[in-house]
Structures are given as C-alpha cells and as structure tokens.
C-alpha cells in the first residue's frame, strides 16, 4: 500500500516543527540579531516599527549636523543666486576700480577670485560627500527597519493563516 504525498498543511506543520525545534535546541542564538528582535517583539506582542530619524539622530555629531546644513545650502537656489551675485559684484568692483583709479585688488583675469573659488570647491566637495554618505546610511537603516516590519507582518499573517485553516478542523471536532 502506497503512502499519500504530504499535503501543504503537513509540509507547513513540519517546517514549523523544525523551526520550533531549532529554537528549542539553540535558543535565540541560532538567529541573527534582526531575527531575534522580530521574534522577541512577536512574543511580547509589541510594535516593531521605529523612526528612522530617531535612530539616526541618536548618533548625530556636530560635524554631521554641519555637513548636512552645508550640503543643504550648497545645493540650493539661494546658494547659486548669492554666489552669482558675489561673482558679478567682484568682477564689477574690480573692473570699475581698475578703470577709475588704475588699481584694483584683483584685476582682470581675477586670479585671486579663481583661488577663492578653488578653495570653496575644495572644502565644499568633501562636506557634500559626507552628507551623501550619511544619506546612504539613513537609506540602509530605513531598508533594515522596513525588512523587520515586513518580516513580522509575514510571520503574523502565517500565524493568522494557520488559525483560520484550523477553524474548520476545530468545528468538525466539536
């Protein structure tokens, strides 16, 4: 007499039993930190959601704050318009002074202005890169938090599915 192949419920129950045995044998140490956190929140019936901003702000330093503010201002229209205004004023003032008095502190071809622009670019570029690195870190943390929420939701849905599928069996047993 041949055995019937296991049904989906039997395979699911076997997998749950296997995971339960793994948990009993090794405890939570068999799981990653993220998986332990999800299991713990399910067991305690707590929310797993956390704010990305609060998580990032906990490690915020003065340098990080400055880098973010410089990058925010350096990438704005205000910065571009102010910088264009300063360049025009610099060129006009030096051209006017050179034509009126014959002397200007930075006459054409504006070599000192070129030095100032190079220094601004040399300082601004790494600060903007630091801010971009922080944004990439923020995105990674957000993805990790999303993963935890999705994992918990998936596990909770599996629990609800098992409860719903067991309802007809419970009714039949009564």
C-alpha positions, 0 to 999 in steps of 0.5 A, spaced: 500 500 500 502 506 497 503 512 502 499 519 500 504 525 498 504 530 504 499 535 503 501 543 504 498 543 511 503 537 513 509 540 509 507 547 513 506 543 520 513 540 519 517 546 517 514 549 523 516 543 527 523 544 525 523 551 526 520 550 533 525 545 534 531 549 532 529 554 537 528 549 542 535 546 541 539 553 540 535 558 543 535 565 540 542 564 538 541 560 532 538 567 529 541 573 527 540 579 531 534 582 526 531 575 527 531 575 534 528 582 535 522 580 530 521 574 534 522 577 541 517 583 539 512 577 536 512 574 543 511 580 547 506 582 542 509 589 541 510 594 535 516 593 531 516 599 527 521 605 529 523 612 526 528 612 522 530 619 524 530 617 531 535 612 530 539 616 526 539 622 530 541 618 536 548 618 533 548 625 530 555 629 531 556 636 530 560 635 524 554 631 521 549 636 523 554 641 519 555 637 513 548 636 512 546 644 513 552 645 508 550 640 503 543 643 504 545 650 502 550 648 497 545 645 493 540 650 493 537 656 489 539 661 494 546 658 494 547 659 486 543 666 486 548 669 492 554 666 489 552 669 482 551 675 485 558 675 489 561 673 482 558 679 478 559 684 484 567 682 484 568 682 477 564 689 477 568 692 483 574 690 480 573 692 473 570 699 475 576 700 480 581 698 475 578 703 470 577 709 475 583 709 479 588 704 475 588 699 481 584 694 483 585 688 488 584 683 483 584 685 476 582 682 470 583 675 469 581 675 477 586 670 479 585 671 486 577 670 485 579 663 481 583 661 488 577 663 492 573 659 488 578 653 488 578 653 495 570 653 496 570 647 491 575 644 495 572 644 502 565 644 499 566 637 495 568 633 501 562 636 506 557 634 500 560 627 500 559 626 507 552 628 507 551 623 501 554 618 505 550 619 511 544 619 506 546 612 504 546 610 511 539 613 513 537 609 506 540 602 509 537 603 516 530 605 513 531 598 508 533 594 515 527 597 519 522 596 513 525 588 512 523 587 520 516 590 519 515 586 513 518 580 516 513 580 522 507 582 518 509 575 514 510 571 520 503 574 523 499 573 517 502 565 517 500 565 524 493 568 522 493 563 516 494 557 520 488 559 525 483 560 520 485 553 516 484 550 523 477 553 524 474 548 520 478 542 523 476 545 530 468 545 528 468 538 525 471 536 532 466 539 536 
